[in-house]
């Protein structure tokens, strides 16, 4: 299982539960191999943005095809239901005018489910956040679009997904 984040600190909570954590010699900012509940994990952080996240997918595929590819980390809530520290699980990812279906993990932990907008910058203005909400997004971040596009076999923003959105 490959887990991709922008920064290593986004793995801090997960790493507390892992065993046999060892560095990987991948050409990225930070990469580790670990075990969790009998499963092998590859964890990698390569900085912000879709291109950097997509590069991790390429490197991992060259090392051996991961069973599951997952974008993890911090995101910004766009829904009034989301509070700081809440867990958000994407049911779809909107990126570069396209929408991708994703596999949702099962968890007994309380979490929110919705559409994740993956954009190429930090969403800052009230107007920008309102526009993302109007498209159905409940949260926003910068890496998942690159991960899902590359995992689907395309370039970040290349439009390889379930549905195109104008």
DAPELIN-V88496 format. One record per residue. RES is the residue in one letter. PSI is psi in degrees with one decimal (* if undefined). OMEGA is omega in whole degrees, -180 to 180 (* if undefined). BURIAL is # if it has 9 or more other ideal C-beta (glycine too) atoms within 8 Angstrom, else .. Layout:
res=RES psi=PSI omega=OMEGA burial=BURIAL
res=RES psi=PSI omega=OMEGA burial=BURIAL
This chain:
res=X psi=128.3 omega=179 burial=#
res=X psi=124.6 omega=177 burial=#
res=X psi=128.2 omega=-176 burial=#
res=X psi=132.8 omega=176 burial=#
res=X psi=169.4 omega=176 burial=#
res=X psi=-42.9 omega=-175 burial=#
res=X psi=146.0 omega=-180 burial=#
res=X psi=-34.0 omega=-179 burial=#
res=X psi=-18.5 omega=178 burial=.
res=X psi=-12.0 omega=177 burial=#
res=X psi=-4.3 omega=-173 burial=#
res=X psi=-48.3 omega=-180 burial=.
res=X psi=-40.1 omega=180 burial=.
res=X psi=-42.6 omega=-176 burial=#
res=X psi=-26.2 omega=178 burial=#
res=X psi=-23.7 omega=-177 burial=.
res=X psi=-3.0 omega=-176 burial=.
res=X psi=157.7 omega=176 burial=#
res=X psi=161.6 omega=175 burial=.
res=X psi=47.8 omega=179 burial=.
res=X psi=124.1 omega=-178 burial=.
res=X psi=146.7 omega=178 burial=.
res=X psi=145.5 omega=170 burial=.
res=X psi=144.1 omega=-179 burial=#
res=X psi=53.8 omega=178 burial=.
res=X psi=148.5 omega=180 burial=#
res=X psi=61.8 omega=177 burial=.
res=X psi=173.1 omega=-179 burial=#
res=X psi=-39.8 omega=-174 burial=.
res=X psi=131.6 omega=178 burial=#
res=X psi=138.8 omega=180 burial=#
res=X psi=153.6 omega=169 burial=#
res=X psi=140.2 omega=-179 burial=#
res=X psi=167.3 omega=175 burial=#
res=X psi=138.7 omega=178 burial=#
res=X psi=117.2 omega=180 burial=#
res=X psi=42.4 omega=177 burial=.
res=X psi=1.8 omega=179 burial=.
res=X psi=143.5 omega=174 burial=.
res=X psi=133.0 omega=177 burial=.
res=X psi=141.6 omega=165 burial=#
res=X psi=125.1 omega=179 burial=#
res=X psi=131.3 omega=-178 burial=#
res=X psi=140.2 omega=175 burial=#
res=X psi=131.0 omega=-174 burial=#
res=X psi=21.0 omega=180 burial=#
res=X psi=174.7 omega=-175 burial=.
res=X psi=146.0 omega=171 burial=.
res=X psi=155.4 omega=-177 burial=#
res=X psi=-41.1 omega=-178 burial=#
res=X psi=-42.6 omega=180 burial=.
res=X psi=-39.4 omega=178 burial=#
res=X psi=-41.3 omega=179 burial=#
res=X psi=-34.7 omega=178 burial=#
res=X psi=-37.7 omega=178 burial=#
res=X psi=-40.5 omega=178 burial=#
res=X psi=-43.8 omega=178 burial=#
res=X psi=-45.4 omega=-178 burial=#
res=X psi=-44.0 omega=-180 burial=#
res=X psi=-40.9 omega=179 burial=#
res=X psi=-33.8 omega=177 burial=#
res=X psi=-27.6 omega=180 burial=.
res=X psi=-14.3 omega=-178 burial=.
res=X psi=135.6 omega=-174 burial=.
res=X psi=114.0 omega=177 burial=.
res=X psi=143.3 omega=177 burial=#
res=X psi=-43.2 omega=-177 burial=.
res=X psi=138.8 omega=175 burial=.
res=X psi=128.6 omega=-173 burial=#
res=X psi=130.4 omega=173 burial=#
res=X psi=126.3 omega=-178 burial=#
res=X psi=161.1 omega=174 burial=#
res=X psi=-165.4 omega=-176 burial=#
res=X psi=146.3 omega=175 burial=.
res=X psi=168.1 omega=177 burial=#
res=X psi=131.9 omega=178 burial=#
res=X psi=136.5 omega=176 burial=#
res=X psi=-14.7 omega=-179 burial=#
res=X psi=141.3 omega=177 burial=#
res=X psi=-20.6 omega=179 burial=.
res=X psi=-22.1 omega=-177 burial=.
res=X psi=129.5 omega=178 burial=#
res=X psi=159.6 omega=178 burial=.
res=X psi=130.8 omega=179 burial=.
res=X psi=-9.5 omega=177 burial=.
res=X psi=154.5 omega=176 burial=#
res=X psi=130.6 omega=178 burial=.
res=X psi=131.4 omega=178 burial=#
res=X psi=123.6 omega=-179 burial=#
res=X psi=136.1 omega=170 burial=#
res=X psi=-21.1 omega=175 burial=#
res=X psi=155.8 omega=177 burial=#
res=X psi=127.0 omega=174 burial=#
res=X psi=126.8 omega=-180 burial=#
res=X psi=132.8 omega=174 burial=#
res=X psi=42.0 omega=177 burial=#
res=X psi=8.1 omega=-180 burial=.
res=X psi=159.1 omega=179 burial=#
res=X psi=131.4 omega=-176 burial=#
res=X psi=134.4 omega=171 burial=#
res=X psi=146.3 omega=-180 burial=.
res=X psi=161.3 omega=177 burial=#
res=X psi=126.1 omega=-179 burial=.
res=X psi=127.8 omega=176 burial=.
res=X psi=152.2 omega=177 burial=.
res=X psi=139.3 omega=180 burial=.
res=X psi=138.1 omega=174 burial=.
res=X psi=-10.9 omega=180 burial=.
res=X psi=144.8 omega=176 burial=.
res=X psi=133.8 omega=179 burial=.
res=X psi=164.1 omega=177 burial=#
res=X psi=147.7 omega=178 burial=#
res=X psi=139.4 omega=178 burial=.
res=X psi=-167.5 omega=180 burial=#
res=X psi=134.9 omega=178 burial=#
res=X psi=124.9 omega=173 burial=#
res=X psi=126.8 omega=177 burial=#
res=X psi=113.2 omega=-175 burial=#
res=X psi=172.0 omega=-173 burial=#
res=X psi=15.2 omega=-180 burial=.
res=X psi=169.2 omega=176 burial=.
res=X psi=127.6 omega=176 burial=.
res=X psi=121.1 omega=-172 burial=#
res=X psi=-40.7 omega=-172 burial=.
res=X psi=156.3 omega=177 burial=.
res=X psi=-39.6 omega=-179 burial=.
res=X psi=-43.2 omega=180 burial=.
res=X psi=-43.4 omega=179 burial=#
res=X psi=-38.0 omega=178 burial=#
res=X psi=-38.3 omega=179 burial=.
res=X psi=-41.4 omega=178 burial=.
res=X psi=-40.8 omega=176 burial=#
res=X psi=-39.3 omega=180 burial=#
res=X psi=-27.2 omega=177 burial=.
res=X psi=-0.3 omega=177 burial=#
res=X psi=-2.2 omega=-177 burial=.
res=X psi=139.2 omega=176 burial=#
res=X psi=-18.5 omega=180 burial=#
res=X psi=163.0 omega=-178 burial=#
res=X psi=145.1 omega=176 burial=#
res=X psi=-169.0 omega=-171 burial=#
res=X psi=-5.8 omega=-174 burial=#
res=X psi=-31.7 omega=-172 burial=#
res=X psi=-34.5 omega=179 burial=#
res=X psi=-41.9 omega=177 burial=#
res=X psi=-39.2 omega=180 burial=#
res=X psi=-51.0 omega=-175 burial=#
res=X psi=-37.8 omega=179 burial=#
res=X psi=-46.4 omega=-178 burial=#
res=X psi=-40.0 omega=178 burial=#
res=X psi=-29.5 omega=178 burial=.
res=X psi=-4.4 omega=176 burial=#
res=X psi=11.5 omega=-178 burial=.
res=X psi=-176.8 omega=176 burial=#
res=X psi=152.0 omega=176 burial=.
res=X psi=125.5 omega=-180 burial=#
res=X psi=8.5 omega=-176 burial=#
res=X psi=-6.2 omega=175 burial=.
res=X psi=28.7 omega=178 burial=#
res=X psi=93.3 omega=-178 burial=#
res=X psi=-170.9 omega=-179 burial=#
res=X psi=-47.1 omega=-173 burial=.
res=X psi=138.7 omega=172 burial=.
res=X psi=142.1 omega=177 burial=.
res=X psi=133.0 omega=180 burial=.
res=X psi=* omega=* burial=.
